[in-house]
Amino acid sequence: MGRPCYQLIVESEMRQEIESRFRRTKDVRERERLEVLRLACTGQYTLAEMADETGRARSVVATWLTKFKREGLDAMLARAKPGASASPLHDGQIQADLQTEIAAGNFRTAKQLMGWLQKKHGVQLTLWGAYYWLRKCRAKLKVPRPVHLKKKPMAAENFPAELEIKLSECRLEAGRPVRIWVQDEGRFGLHTIVRRCWGLPGVRVVKTNQKKYQWGYVYGALEIGTGKAETLIMPGVDLGISEAFLRHLADSEPEAEHIVIWDGAGFHQKAGKHTLPDRVHVIQLPAYTPELNPIERLWDVIKDGICNRLFHTMDELWQAVCEQLKPFYQPERVHQLLGHSAMLACANASSSQ
């Protein structure tokens, strides 16, 4: 036996109002609701048939009819304004707090977000809802970069503005070209570097690795104007090796003045404290601010190229490292790596004066 037809009993004046609005309206969604009322008034259709006629779910049609009977025609046709929602998370202050927490990286899981909302704002959210709002806030899982406890944020923030002053204080011989280098050392060893890689669903990716504590260092420097790269592979780090690398930079263009921007490592020469090679000047970065030195990205690129691979000897490792370094002897690749840095833009402008 089939379902009985749905009979909606309304007064003739209301039926005329429904017909009149149906003819006048140009709103597609409002027309759907009015069409359901027209069909229901005939008493010749079941809920399922009315749902088929309008392309809506049977439960939606039932909700519309119930709202009409309880609250009237205007309430049934009324819709929330675009962007409006009954969800408490549409509150501007809650959204701002949520954005701040996500920007600070305070949630490792969606359940942590749910707990914070419950404790801070008294909002209960389902797991699906938590993921929905994470996507809406354009949040992504990221690996946080460790920051040293002794780092001074203001020193890092002010350094790009102070760099111009530091450059003007360098005693440069007039008439000579100026080369500004960013310098750093990368440590590489036989201890396997393990990083994420693509795999197939349901298949565990397995890579052989080893823990061998034998390593060396790549001294590297990138010139921000010409895009030139200079590298040396060294067995260790100390003041003597750092001085040798500075001499190597000076010899790469003997007629130029060379300014080296590097960190304050104990094996780096300090201006006014250590003797520097002729035509070489050093500017020290604030302590614990590796993000200010764009050459740091070079080591990540190299590690991406040699990760998840097993090297049995240091010679085999250095051969692989040198293959990854080859593209960076092209100025275009160096400029691409350096990117758009406010600090380097300032330095480049100063060097051209």
N, C-alpha and C positions, 0 to 999 in steps of 0.2 A: 504493500500500500504506500503510495507516494505521500510526500509531505503536504499538509493543507496550505491553501493559498493564504497570503497575509492580507487582512482587511483592515485598512486604516479609516476610522470613522471621523470625519471632520465636517464642520458646518459648510454650507454652500459659499458663504462669504470667504472663508479661508481657502476653499478650493479655487475660487476665482483669483484670490491673491497669489496662490501658487502658480496658476496658469499665467497670470499677468507678469510675474517676475521671471518666469521661465522664458517668455517671449522677449523680454527686455534685456535680460542679462547677457553680457559678453564674456563673463568670467567662466572659464571652463570648469573649474572646481565647483563653483556655486551652481552651475547648470547640472552637474552630476547629482548633487543633493536634491535639487528640485525635481529631476527626472525620477529619482527614487520615490519621492512623495507622490508624484503623478501616478506612477505604477501601483503604489500601495493603495491609493484611493480607489482604484478600479476593483480591487479585491480579486483579481484574476491571476496573480503571480505569487509564487513562493519566494522566500528570501533568496534562495539559490538562483532562481530565474532573474530576479532583479539584480543580483550580483553579476550574473553573466551579461545582462544588458548594459551595465555601466562599467564593466571591467574591473570591479572592485571585489574584495573578499567578502564572503557572507557575513563575517563578524563585523566588518566595517559598516555594511548596510544596516545591520541590526543596531549598531551604536548610534548611527544617524537617526534612525526612527525613534529610538528610546529617548534621545536628547530632544527631538521634536515634541514628543508627548509630554516630557517633563518640563521643558523650559520654553517651548514655543519655536516659531519659525525663525525669528531673528537670532536666537541662540544657536540653532542648528546651523545656520548659514555663516555665523561669525567664525573667523579663523584668527589664530595668533598672528601678530605682525611678524614680518621676516626677521629671523634671528631670535625671536622671543621663545622662551621655553620655561617649563615649570621647574627645570633642574636648578638647584641652588648654585651650581657652578657657573651659571650665566651671570651671576652677580659680579660686577666689575672688580670689586676689591678682592674677592676670592680668586678670580682669574689672575689678577696682578700678583697676589701672594704665590699662587701656583707657578707662574712663570719665573718668579724670583727663585723659588726652591729648585726648579728644574735647571735653571741657569747655573746655580751653585753646585749642581751634581749631588743633591742630597737624597736622591732615590736610586737605589740599586735595582729594586723590583717594583712591579705594579702594586703588590700588597703593601709595601712601605708607603706608597702614595695614599692608598686607602686608609692606612692607620693615621697618617698625618692629617688627612681631611677630617677624620672622625674626632681626633684629639683637638685640632686647632679650630675647626669651624663647625663641628657637630654634624658633618655631612656623611651619610652612609652611601657608599658607592659599591656596585658590584665589580667583580674582576673585569668583566667585559667593558663596563663603563670606565674603569681606570685606564684600560688600553685605548679606549676611544678618545679620552681627553689627552693622553700622551701623544696620540697621533695628531689631534687637533692643535696641540701646542708645538707640533713639528719636532717633538723630542726624538732623539736617537741615542742608542747605547754607545757610549764612548769610553775609551780608556783614559782616566784622568792622568795628567802629567804631574809627577811628584814635585812639590815645592818645598824648599828647605825652610825650616822654622826660623832661621835667622835672616831670611830675605826681607829687604826693606822695599815695600811696594812703591813708595814715593820716589825712591832713588831710580828704580827702573822706569817709572813713568816720566821722570824729568830728564833722563839721560839724552834722548834724541834732541831736546831743545838745548842742552848743554854742550852737545857735540860740536856745534859750530864755534863755540868759544874755545873749546879744547883744540880744535883744528887751527884757529887763529893764533894760538899760543905756541904752536910748533915753529921753531926757527928754521925756516926754509930759505935756501939760497935762491935769489931772484934769477929768473930766466930758465930754471930747470923745470921739466915736466914733473907733475905730482901724481903718484900712484897710491891709492888708498886700498888697503887689503883688509879683509876679514879673515881671521886665522883661528884654527882650532886643531885638536888632535883627536883621532878616532882610534880606539883600541880594538884589535881583532885577534882572535885566537882560535885554537882547535876545539874549544868548547862549543858545541853545536848551537846555532841560533835557531830557535823554534818560533815560527810565526804562523798565523792562520793561512789556510789555503782552500781553494775550492774543492768540493767533493760531491758525491752523489747522495741523495736521500737514502738513509738506512744503511749506508756503507761507512764504516769507521776508517778514517785515513790514518795510516801508520807510517811513520818515518823513523829510520834508524838514527840514533844520536849518540854522542859520546861526551864525557866530561873529562877533558884534558886541559890542564891549567898551564898552557904554553901560549904566549901571545907576543905581539909586537904592536907598534904604533904607526899610523899614517899621519904625518904632519901635512896639513893642507892649508892653502890660502887662495882666496878668490879676489881678484881686483875688480872693483865695482864699475870702473869707467870703461876699460878695454875688454872686460870679460875674460881676462887671462887667468889660468889656473896653474898653481905650482904645488907639487906634492913630493914628499920624500918619505920612504919607508925606513923607520928607525927601530932598533931593538928595545928602546926604553925611552924615558923622559927624564931630563935633568937640565940644569942651567946651561951646560956646555952644548948639549944637543939643540936646545932652543936658540942659542947664539949662532950655531952653525946654520940653522934654518933661516935666521934673519940675514945672515951673510949670503945665503943662497938667493933670497929675494932681492937683495941689493945687487947681486951679480947678474940677475935676470935682465936688468936694464940699468947699467952703470951710470948713465947720465941723469937719471931721475932721482927725485926725493921720494922715499917710501914711508908711508904712514901705516902702521899695523894696529888694527883694533882687535884686541883679544881679552881673555878673562884674566883674573888675578891669581892664577895657579902659582904655587910656590916655585915651580921650575921656569917661570916666565920672568924675563927681565923687567924691572920697574924703572920708569923714568925718574932720574935724579938719584937713583940708588945703585944701578948697575951700569957698567960701561956698554954702550951700544955700538954696533958697526956704523961706519960713516954713512951719512945720508939716510939713516933709519931712525924713525921716531915711533914711539908706542903710546897708545891710548888704552887705558884699562876700563873694561866694562864694570858696572856695579856688581857686587858679590851676589852669587846665586841667581844669576839672570841669564841662563842659556838661551831663553827665547829671544833675546835681543841680538843674538849672533846668527845670521841667516845661514852660515856654513854648516850649522848643526844639522840642517836638512840633508846635507850631502851624505852623512853617515847613515841616516835612515834609508836613503835610496840604495846605498851599497849593501846594507844588511838585507834589504828586500831581495836583492839579486843573489845573495849567497846563503840565504836562510834555508833551513831544512835540507842541507847538504852536508855530507861527511867528508872532512879533509884529514888525510893521514899525516901530512907533513906541512910545515910552515911554507915551504916553497910552493906547494900545491895551493895553499890558501892565498898567498900573495899573487899568484898567477890569476886566480879568480877575481881578487880585488882589483887588480890592474885592468882586467877586462871591463869591470863595472865603472872604472874611472875614465876610460877612453872617451866616452861622449862628452865629458866635462872639459876636454881640451879644446872644445869648440866654443867660441864666445857666445853664440846664440843659446847654447844649453846652460851656460853659467848665468846669463841674464834671466833666463827662464826660472832657474833655481832661486836666484836672489829675489825675484818677484818685486812687488810694490812695497818697499819698506820706507817709512817716513824718515828713519834714521839714515839710511843709505842715500835717500834723495837729498837730504841736508848735506851729507858729506860730499856727494857728487857735485852739488851746486857750489860748495865752498872751494872744491879743488879746481873748478873752472875759472875762479876769479883771479 
